[in-house]
Amino acid sequence: MIEMKVAGIAVDAVSHNPIVLLRDGTQRRALPIWIGESEAKAIVMALDPKSSARPMTHDLFVSLFGALSAKLERVVIHSLKNSTFYAILTVKVGEVKKEIDARPSDAIAIALRAGCPIWVMEEVVVEASIPVDQAADEAERRAFREFLEDIAPSDFVEKSSGNS
């Protein structure tokens, strides 16, 4: 799993639908997830918290966790099927952990309010992410190719110390 942070909300230039953009810790990969307008608003409100007269639904979830002595441990975006992302909330009450199915947009909005990490399965990142720093990716590929050119099969053979 790869821990990711919310980089922000963007708008798709073609469909005009909001996108939540997650980035990995190296700032090298971005995962765009298309979401609804109300979910985008909920995420923006969590990124730039201002008090509202009444709690929003995601605030209510976090309040419920606290009232029930539950802790949101993490959010995991675990799969992508037919262009739809799937997520779970891992909630701990005492020693009991429960996984709760959730839409990624709701899971992200709750995670931001609860201050818990957002994780994405590696296969989802591989399938759906976009490169952010292509120059760094190419430099890494060049360095790896150079490493391979300088290595020989004998480098992998264990050498005897003669003290057997």
C-alpha positions in Angstrom: 0.0 0.0 0.0 1.1 3.5 -0.7 0.2 6.4 1.6 -1.2 9.3 -0.3 -2.2 12.9 0.6 -4.9 15.1 -0.9 -3.2 17.5 -3.3 -6.5 19.4 -4.0 -9.6 19.5 -6.1 -9.5 20.1 -9.9 -12.2 20.3 -12.5 -12.1 18.1 -15.6 -11.8 20.4 -18.7 -14.0 18.2 -20.8 -16.8 17.0 -18.5 -16.5 19.9 -15.9 -16.8 17.3 -13.2 -14.7 17.7 -10.0 -11.6 15.5 -9.5 -9.9 14.9 -6.2 -6.2 14.5 -6.7 -4.1 12.3 -4.4 -0.3 12.4 -4.5 2.2 10.0 -3.1 4.9 11.0 -0.6 7.5 11.4 -3.3 5.3 13.8 -5.3 6.0 11.6 -8.3 2.6 10.0 -8.9 -0.9 11.5 -8.8 -4.2 9.6 -8.6 -7.2 11.5 -10.0 -10.6 10.3 -8.8 -13.7 11.8 -10.4 -16.3 12.8 -7.8 -19.5 14.7 -7.4 -19.9 18.4 -6.7 -21.2 17.9 -3.1 -18.3 15.5 -2.3 -15.8 18.0 -3.8 -17.3 20.7 -1.5 -17.0 18.4 1.5 -13.3 17.8 0.7 -12.6 21.5 0.1 -14.3 22.3 3.4 -12.0 19.8 5.2 -8.9 21.2 3.5 -9.8 24.8 4.4 -11.7 24.3 7.7 -14.1 27.1 8.6 -16.7 26.6 11.2 -20.2 26.2 9.9 -23.4 26.8 11.7 -24.4 23.1 11.5 -22.2 20.0 11.2 -21.9 18.5 7.7 -22.5 14.8 7.3 -18.8 14.0 7.4 -18.3 16.0 10.6 -21.2 14.0 12.0 -19.3 10.7 11.3 -16.2 12.0 13.1 -18.4 13.1 16.0 -20.0 9.7 16.2 -16.7 8.0 16.2 -15.7 10.1 19.2 -19.0 9.5 21.0 -18.7 5.8 20.5 -15.0 5.7 21.6 -14.1 4.5 18.1 -11.0 5.5 16.1 -10.8 5.8 12.4 -7.4 4.2 11.8 -7.1 4.5 8.1 -8.8 4.7 4.8 -7.8 2.3 2.0 -8.7 2.7 -1.6 -8.4 -0.9 -2.5 -9.7 -1.5 -6.0 -10.8 -0.1 -9.3 -13.4 -1.9 -11.3 -15.1 -0.6 -14.5 -13.7 2.9 -13.8 -15.2 2.9 -10.3 -12.9 3.2 -7.2 -13.7 1.3 -4.0 -12.6 2.2 -0.5 -13.0 1.0 3.1 -12.8 2.7 6.4 -10.9 0.8 9.1 -12.5 1.7 12.4 -11.2 0.4 15.8 -13.4 0.2 18.9 -11.4 -1.2 21.8 -9.6 -4.1 20.4 -12.1 -4.8 17.6 -11.4 -3.6 14.1 -14.2 -3.2 11.5 -13.9 -2.5 7.8 -16.7 -0.4 6.5 -17.4 -0.1 2.7 -17.4 3.6 1.5 -17.2 5.7 -1.6 -13.6 7.0 -1.9 -14.9 10.6 -1.9 -16.7 10.1 1.4 -13.8 8.2 2.9 -11.4 10.9 1.9 -13.6 13.7 3.4 -13.9 11.7 6.7 -10.2 10.9 6.8 -9.3 14.6 6.4 -11.6 15.6 9.3 -10.3 12.7 11.5 -6.7 13.3 10.6 -6.1 9.7 9.6 -3.9 8.4 6.7 -5.2 7.6 3.2 -3.7 4.5 1.7 -4.0 3.2 -1.9 -3.3 -0.3 -3.0 -0.2 -0.5 -5.3 -2.2 -2.1 -8.1 -4.6 0.8 -8.1 -1.8 3.3 -8.2 -0.2 1.4 -11.1 -3.4 1.2 -13.0 -4.8 4.6 -12.5 -2.1 7.1 -11.5 -0.4 9.6 -13.7 3.2 10.7 -13.6 3.8 14.1 -12.0 7.6 14.4 -12.4 8.5 12.7 -15.7 12.0 14.1 -15.6 12.7 12.3 -12.3 11.1 9.1 -13.6 13.4 9.2 -16.7 16.4 9.9 -14.5 15.6 6.9 -12.3 15.2 4.7 -15.4 18.6 5.9 -16.7 20.3 5.2 -13.3 18.8 1.8 -13.2 19.9 0.9 -16.7 23.4 2.1 -15.8 23.4 0.0 -12.7 22.4 -3.1 -14.8 25.2 -2.4 -17.3 27.8 -2.5 -14.5 26.6 -5.7 -12.8 27.7 -9.2 -13.6 26.3 -12.6 -12.6 29.4 -13.2 -10.5 28.3 -10.2 -8.3 25.5 -12.5 -7.0 27.7 -15.5 -6.1 28.5 -15.8 -2.4 32.3 -15.7 -1.8 33.8 -18.1 0.6 35.8 -16.5 3.4 38.1 -19.5 3.7 37.3 -20.1 7.4 35.1 -23.1 6.9 
